């Protein structure tokens, strides 16, 4: 499935959850973790369950639960009804054992929902490969804000303090064959900055980016959607590859080999997922 934009909505605000579900985000996350104060968790569970039962959406609906060992059990008991989510997000994923523990809880409810694993700690970054390779993991998400707090780093506009971790997460996801989703851009009013950050994430190999405001969604979707020019180039490359037995050939004056063929095929796959072909 396409996961260009992953938009969060607070689980204690039914109106915002319904609004998010009616928008253009590929994935909408009803958040029971950081967006909800501890005293409001129980009411938020009821609100999420109510919206899940009533909402009709073209978006993939996910619920971010609290970590296993905190209140994940209560979260799952509330949301895994007949009208449950399409997936669950596990925050603070620090090891494959965390994913396996959640998988066991899901089996207790007779479900095997895919898990979106949020890597946002030093342990999670170091164990990113095993987290991505866990059976239930369907996507790996990079959380720069919590990571910076965990390691005592100061956040900068260019993100150089988390670049190693950002790259490690996308490599781990690629090795396991799951989606990689980039961190949020906290200044939701700075759409130019968001576009630059999102384009850089796409260059790193990410498949999508998390969003905290609906206005961010169009920018993110656009950055992860191939342009008409990119699609036309990719089609010429794939067509030429099909028509030749040579290992290296020329398209538009450019020498094409196996890595560029793979890049062209990835462009066309992204275009199909986005409904462009």
Beta strands, then each sheet from edge to edge (+ up, - down):
strand 1: 5-10
strand 2: 27-31
strand 3: 60-65
strand 4: 87-90
strand 5: 114-119
strand 6: 137-142
strand 7: 179-182
strand 8: 208-211
strand 9: 249-251
strand 10: 254-256
sheet 1: 1+ 2+ 3+ 4+ 5+ 6+ 7+ 8+ 1+
sheet 2: 9+ 10-
end
